[in-house]
Amino acid sequence: MDFFGHQDQARKRTRQLILLFVLALFTLIFLTNLLVAGFLWGNPDIFPNLASSTASSIKDPSLLDIFNYMSWQAWLLISAVVCSFVGLAYLYKAVKLSGGGSSIAQSLGGRVLHPDTEDFYEKRLLNIVEEMAIASGMPVPQVYLMDDEIGINAFAAGFQPSDAVIGVTKGCLTKLSRLQLQGVIGHEFSHILNGDMKMNMRIVAILFGILCIGLLGRLIIDMGSRHSLMSRGRNSGSVFSSSSSNKKEGGIPLFFIGLGFMVLGYSGVFFGKLIQAAVSRQREYLADASAVQFTRDPQAIAEALKVIGYGGVGSAIGHSRREEFSHAFFGNAIYSHFSNHFGFLATHPKLEERIRRIDKHWDGEWVEPQTLKQAYDESPSLAPKAKIRTEELLTGVAAAMTAAIDFDAPQSASEDKRQQDSANAEETLTSAAHDPMKARALCYGLLLAPSNSLVHDQQLELIRQYCVEDLALQVNSLLPDILQLSDSQRLPIIDKAIPALKMLTADQYTEFKQLLIKLVQADGKIDLFEWCLYRMILQYLNPAFGKAKEVKAKHGNVKKLNNEIETILSFVANHGHDSLEGAMESFNIAAGIAGFEDLKLQAKTESFKTFNVALDTLTQAYPHVKGRIMKALAACVRVNGVEVAERELVQTIAAILECPTPDLFD
């Protein structure tokens, strides 16, 4: 699937969306001016300063003379006030969302799941998220659980993959099977890859800006009501005299102004939601298709949708802010008979339509939610030990005894032992990657030089100096397992450690980065793996400990980026070959496949300075440009077979450019 093309499509749809909202805003400004002009037409003595000079000369005014009751300066003033009000409201909401995906998850009542949780359902979910991250070529995001929501739903939020989070309801966690949950999580990963998250966050901010016009109307009505009550208290005359006094002092006029603003504001929101719903429905079909690609099983997403339709609460969300983020959820967060019947206000297509697009032979039967016992039977390795039945235990013992007396076992015992040791080491280190302290120790251990070198002892001394005693001991305890890892297992282990490292305090993260730098610089040079590890850490952890900044696309002309593309492609080609001829061949093939012209192979260098500068510039390229760059890099390393170091380098570049590529080396 062409994720870069879909990202460009999402960007174009966002532009169209913003254009439609701008048109709605101009309509809102015009109608606001018309409202004020109409009010002056009916009440010329209330705000005499806003009336035009020609208004007083009109006798027996008609409705057609309404525009003569305001000066052009007043029109400009009111227009500026409306624009400023909506703009400030938009900026306020944008600032509130600047915390990235985690701030949205928390605002919806989400609780971050600790990577080392012992809860069965939570462990199963985190395992699935890790699997889908690998399948989509993404880092493992933080996961939030909405404990109070029994509906089956989920969402993805954030500006880009580096600060993305996935939120899941309790109902989704407990009612879906492992396969069905994979489909839901794959669907959410596709929203991240397709660039839908950024569009969703902009929609929230824009709708809030227009909604504030309606909220302003409610405020004015409240002011008018209070004004009327105060006036009524000061006047002890008859009802008629009190009513007349209120009108003169502005109580009733304020009410009608407020009512007008409410009608305008909520009408704007209504039409804005029409636009939002139309765009959202199309993106849901695309995400369903992507989920099939990640899970390799159409029934995963199809059965999850069938469970939602089985009965009960379905995918409904009870949180007070559900409407604000309704378009970001996996299923309809708000049940509305009107929108479900007519469809044009629904943020999601009908369940039946989504299912039939995936399962054309569906018989119309819904699927019953999974029980706890079924979940234990499906994932026995995660189930509490007390839940393992006696007959299963005896079966396992019998199998082990049979294996022990199998005299026909293959003779390659040493190879089997090596593979088993590697698997055991990976399991141990994966468990360590889920603990914040052990995850740091794991990163430190991966940077250590060979044990027979002087640098190794210097690095260990640095760890003892800058770490608490327990952390230094953890490094030593993990070293035997780290040595068992193959080169291809190193970077995936770091990916798995990202959620745990996000649990650090700000001070701990600062100390962690400082020690990483010292360990890398201990031998006076930086190799490819050290660079990859450190840049991955910065890419995925900096947004968690600072403000998550949206990377805005600025560069769409490939020719203007020739120097940067040439630098990146030359660096990868040179580090993949020992000979100039080999590097030249890979460089030329890659440039030709991606359609880059007038590029020349640069001289090989061990310095990362110009390479880093070029990468920083390319992060602001449009998705289709990044797609061509990644296509060139993949072709470059495939010329003579993909080596581990080359794969790690290209994957790190993809992470920095915020363009995960699940099928990069397929």
Secondary structure as the mmCIF struct_conf table of DSSP 4:
data_model
#
loop_
_struct_conf.conf_type_id
_struct_conf.id
_struct_conf.beg_label_comp_id
_struct_conf.beg_label_asym_id
_struct_conf.beg_label_seq_id
_struct_conf.end_label_comp_id
_struct_conf.end_label_asym_id
_struct_conf.end_label_seq_id
HELX_RH_AL_P HELX_RH_AL_P1 PHE A 3 GLY A 42
TURN_TY1_P TURN_TY1_P1 PRO A 44 ILE A 46
BEND BEND1 PHE A 47 PHE A 47
HELX_RH_3T_P HELX_RH_3T_P1 PRO A 48 LEU A 50
BEND BEND2 ALA A 51 ALA A 51
TURN_TY1_P TURN_TY1_P2 SER A 53 THR A 54
HELX_RH_3T_P HELX_RH_3T_P2 ALA A 55 SER A 57
BEND BEND3 LYS A 59 ASP A 60
HELX_RH_3T_P HELX_RH_3T_P3 LEU A 63 TYR A 69
BEND BEND4 MET A 70 MET A 70
HELX_RH_AL_P HELX_RH_AL_P2 TRP A 72 LYS A 96
TURN_TY1_P TURN_TY1_P3 LEU A 97 GLY A 99
HELX_RH_AL_P HELX_RH_AL_P3 GLY A 101 SER A 107
TURN_TY1_P TURN_TY1_P4 LEU A 108 GLY A 109
STRN STRN1 ARG A 111 VAL A 112
HELX_LH_PP_P HELX_LH_PP_P1 LEU A 113 HIS A 114
TURN_TY1_P TURN_TY1_P5 PRO A 115 ASP A 116
HELX_RH_AL_P HELX_RH_AL_P4 PHE A 120 SER A 136
TURN_TY1_P TURN_TY1_P6 GLY A 137 GLY A 137
HELX_LH_PP_P HELX_LH_PP_P2 PRO A 139 PRO A 141
STRN STRN2 GLN A 142 MET A 146
TURN_TY1_P TURN_TY1_P7 ASP A 147 ASP A 148
BEND BEND5 GLY A 151 GLY A 151
STRN STRN3 ALA A 154 ALA A 157
BEND BEND6 GLY A 158 GLN A 160
HELX_RH_3T_P HELX_RH_3T_P4 PRO A 161 ASP A 163
STRN STRN4 VAL A 165 THR A 169
HELX_RH_AL_P HELX_RH_AL_P5 LYS A 170 LYS A 175
BEND BEND7 LEU A 176 LEU A 176
HELX_RH_AL_P HELX_RH_AL_P6 ARG A 178 LEU A 193
TURN_TY1_P TURN_TY1_P8 ASN A 194 GLY A 195
HELX_RH_AL_P HELX_RH_AL_P7 ASP A 196 ARG A 234
BEND BEND8 GLY A 237 GLY A 237
HELX_RH_AL_P HELX_RH_AL_P8 VAL A 239 GLU A 249
TURN_TY1_P TURN_TY1_P9 GLY A 250 GLY A 250
HELX_RH_AL_P HELX_RH_AL_P9 GLY A 251 THR A 295
BEND BEND9 ARG A 296 ARG A 296
HELX_RH_AL_P HELX_RH_AL_P10 PRO A 298 ILE A 308
TURN_TY1_P TURN_TY1_P10 GLY A 309 TYR A 310
BEND BEND10 GLY A 311 GLY A 311
TURN_TY1_P TURN_TY1_P11 GLY A 312 SER A 315
BEND BEND11 HIS A 319 HIS A 319
TURN_TY1_P TURN_TY1_P12 SER A 320 PHE A 325
HELX_RH_3T_P HELX_RH_3T_P5 SER A 326 ALA A 328
STRN STRN5 PHE A 329 PHE A 329
BEND BEND12 PHE A 330 GLY A 331
BEND BEND13 ALA A 333 ILE A 334
HELX_RH_AL_P HELX_RH_AL_P11 HIS A 337 PHE A 342
TURN_TY1_P TURN_TY1_P13 PHE A 344 LEU A 345
BEND BEND14 THR A 347 HIS A 348
HELX_RH_AL_P HELX_RH_AL_P12 LEU A 351 ILE A 358
TURN_TY1_P TURN_TY1_P14 LYS A 360 HIS A 361
BEND BEND15 GLY A 364 GLY A 364
HELX_LH_PP_P HELX_LH_PP_P3 GLU A 368 THR A 371
HELX_RH_AL_P HELX_RH_AL_P13 LEU A 372 GLU A 378
TURN_TY1_P TURN_TY1_P15 PRO A 380 LEU A 382
BEND BEND16 ALA A 383 ALA A 383
HELX_RH_3T_P HELX_RH_3T_P6 LYS A 385 LYS A 387
BEND BEND17 ILE A 388 ILE A 388
HELX_RH_AL_P HELX_RH_AL_P14 THR A 390 ALA A 404
TURN_TY1_P TURN_TY1_P16 ILE A 405 ILE A 405
TURN_TY1_P TURN_TY1_P17 PHE A 407 ASP A 408
BEND BEND18 GLN A 411 GLN A 411
HELX_RH_AL_P HELX_RH_AL_P15 ALA A 413 ALA A 433
TURN_TY1_P TURN_TY1_P18 HIS A 434 HIS A 434
BEND BEND19 ASP A 435 ASP A 435
HELX_RH_AL_P HELX_RH_AL_P16 PRO A 436 LEU A 446
TURN_TY1_P TURN_TY1_P19 LEU A 447 LEU A 447
HELX_LH_PP_P HELX_LH_PP_P4 LEU A 448 PRO A 450
TURN_TY1_P TURN_TY1_P20 SER A 451 ASN A 452
BEND BEND20 SER A 453 SER A 453
HELX_RH_AL_P HELX_RH_AL_P17 LEU A 454 TYR A 466
BEND BEND21 CYS A 467 CYS A 467
HELX_RH_AL_P HELX_RH_AL_P18 GLU A 469 GLN A 484
BEND BEND22 LEU A 485 LEU A 485
HELX_RH_3T_P HELX_RH_3T_P7 ASP A 487 GLN A 489
HELX_RH_AL_P HELX_RH_AL_P19 ARG A 490 LEU A 501
TURN_TY1_P TURN_TY1_P21 LYS A 502 MET A 503
BEND BEND23 LEU A 504 LEU A 504
HELX_RH_AL_P HELX_RH_AL_P20 ALA A 506 VAL A 520
HELX_RH_3T_P HELX_RH_3T_P8 GLN A 521 ASP A 523
BEND BEND24 GLY A 524 GLY A 524
HELX_RH_AL_P HELX_RH_AL_P21 LEU A 528 PHE A 545
BEND BEND25 GLY A 546 GLY A 546
STRN STRN6 HIS A 555 HIS A 555
HELX_RH_3T_P HELX_RH_3T_P9 VAL A 558 LEU A 561
HELX_RH_AL_P HELX_RH_AL_P22 ASN A 562 HIS A 575
TURN_TY1_P TURN_TY1_P22 GLY A 576 GLY A 576
BEND BEND26 ASP A 578 SER A 579
HELX_RH_AL_P HELX_RH_AL_P23 LEU A 580 ALA A 594
TURN_TY1_P TURN_TY1_P23 GLY A 595 GLY A 595
BEND BEND27 ASP A 598 ASP A 598
HELX_LH_PP_P HELX_LH_PP_P5 LEU A 601 LYS A 604
BEND BEND28 GLU A 606 GLU A 606
HELX_RH_AL_P HELX_RH_AL_P24 LYS A 609 LEU A 618
TURN_TY1_P TURN_TY1_P24 THR A 619 GLN A 620
STRN STRN7 ALA A 621 ALA A 621
HELX_RH_AL_P HELX_RH_AL_P25 PRO A 623 ARG A 638
TURN_TY1_P TURN_TY1_P25 VAL A 639 ASN A 640
HELX_RH_AL_P HELX_RH_AL_P26 VAL A 644 ILE A 656
TURN_TY1_P TURN_TY1_P26 LEU A 657 GLU A 658
TURN_TY1_P TURN_TY1_P27 PRO A 662 PHE A 665
#
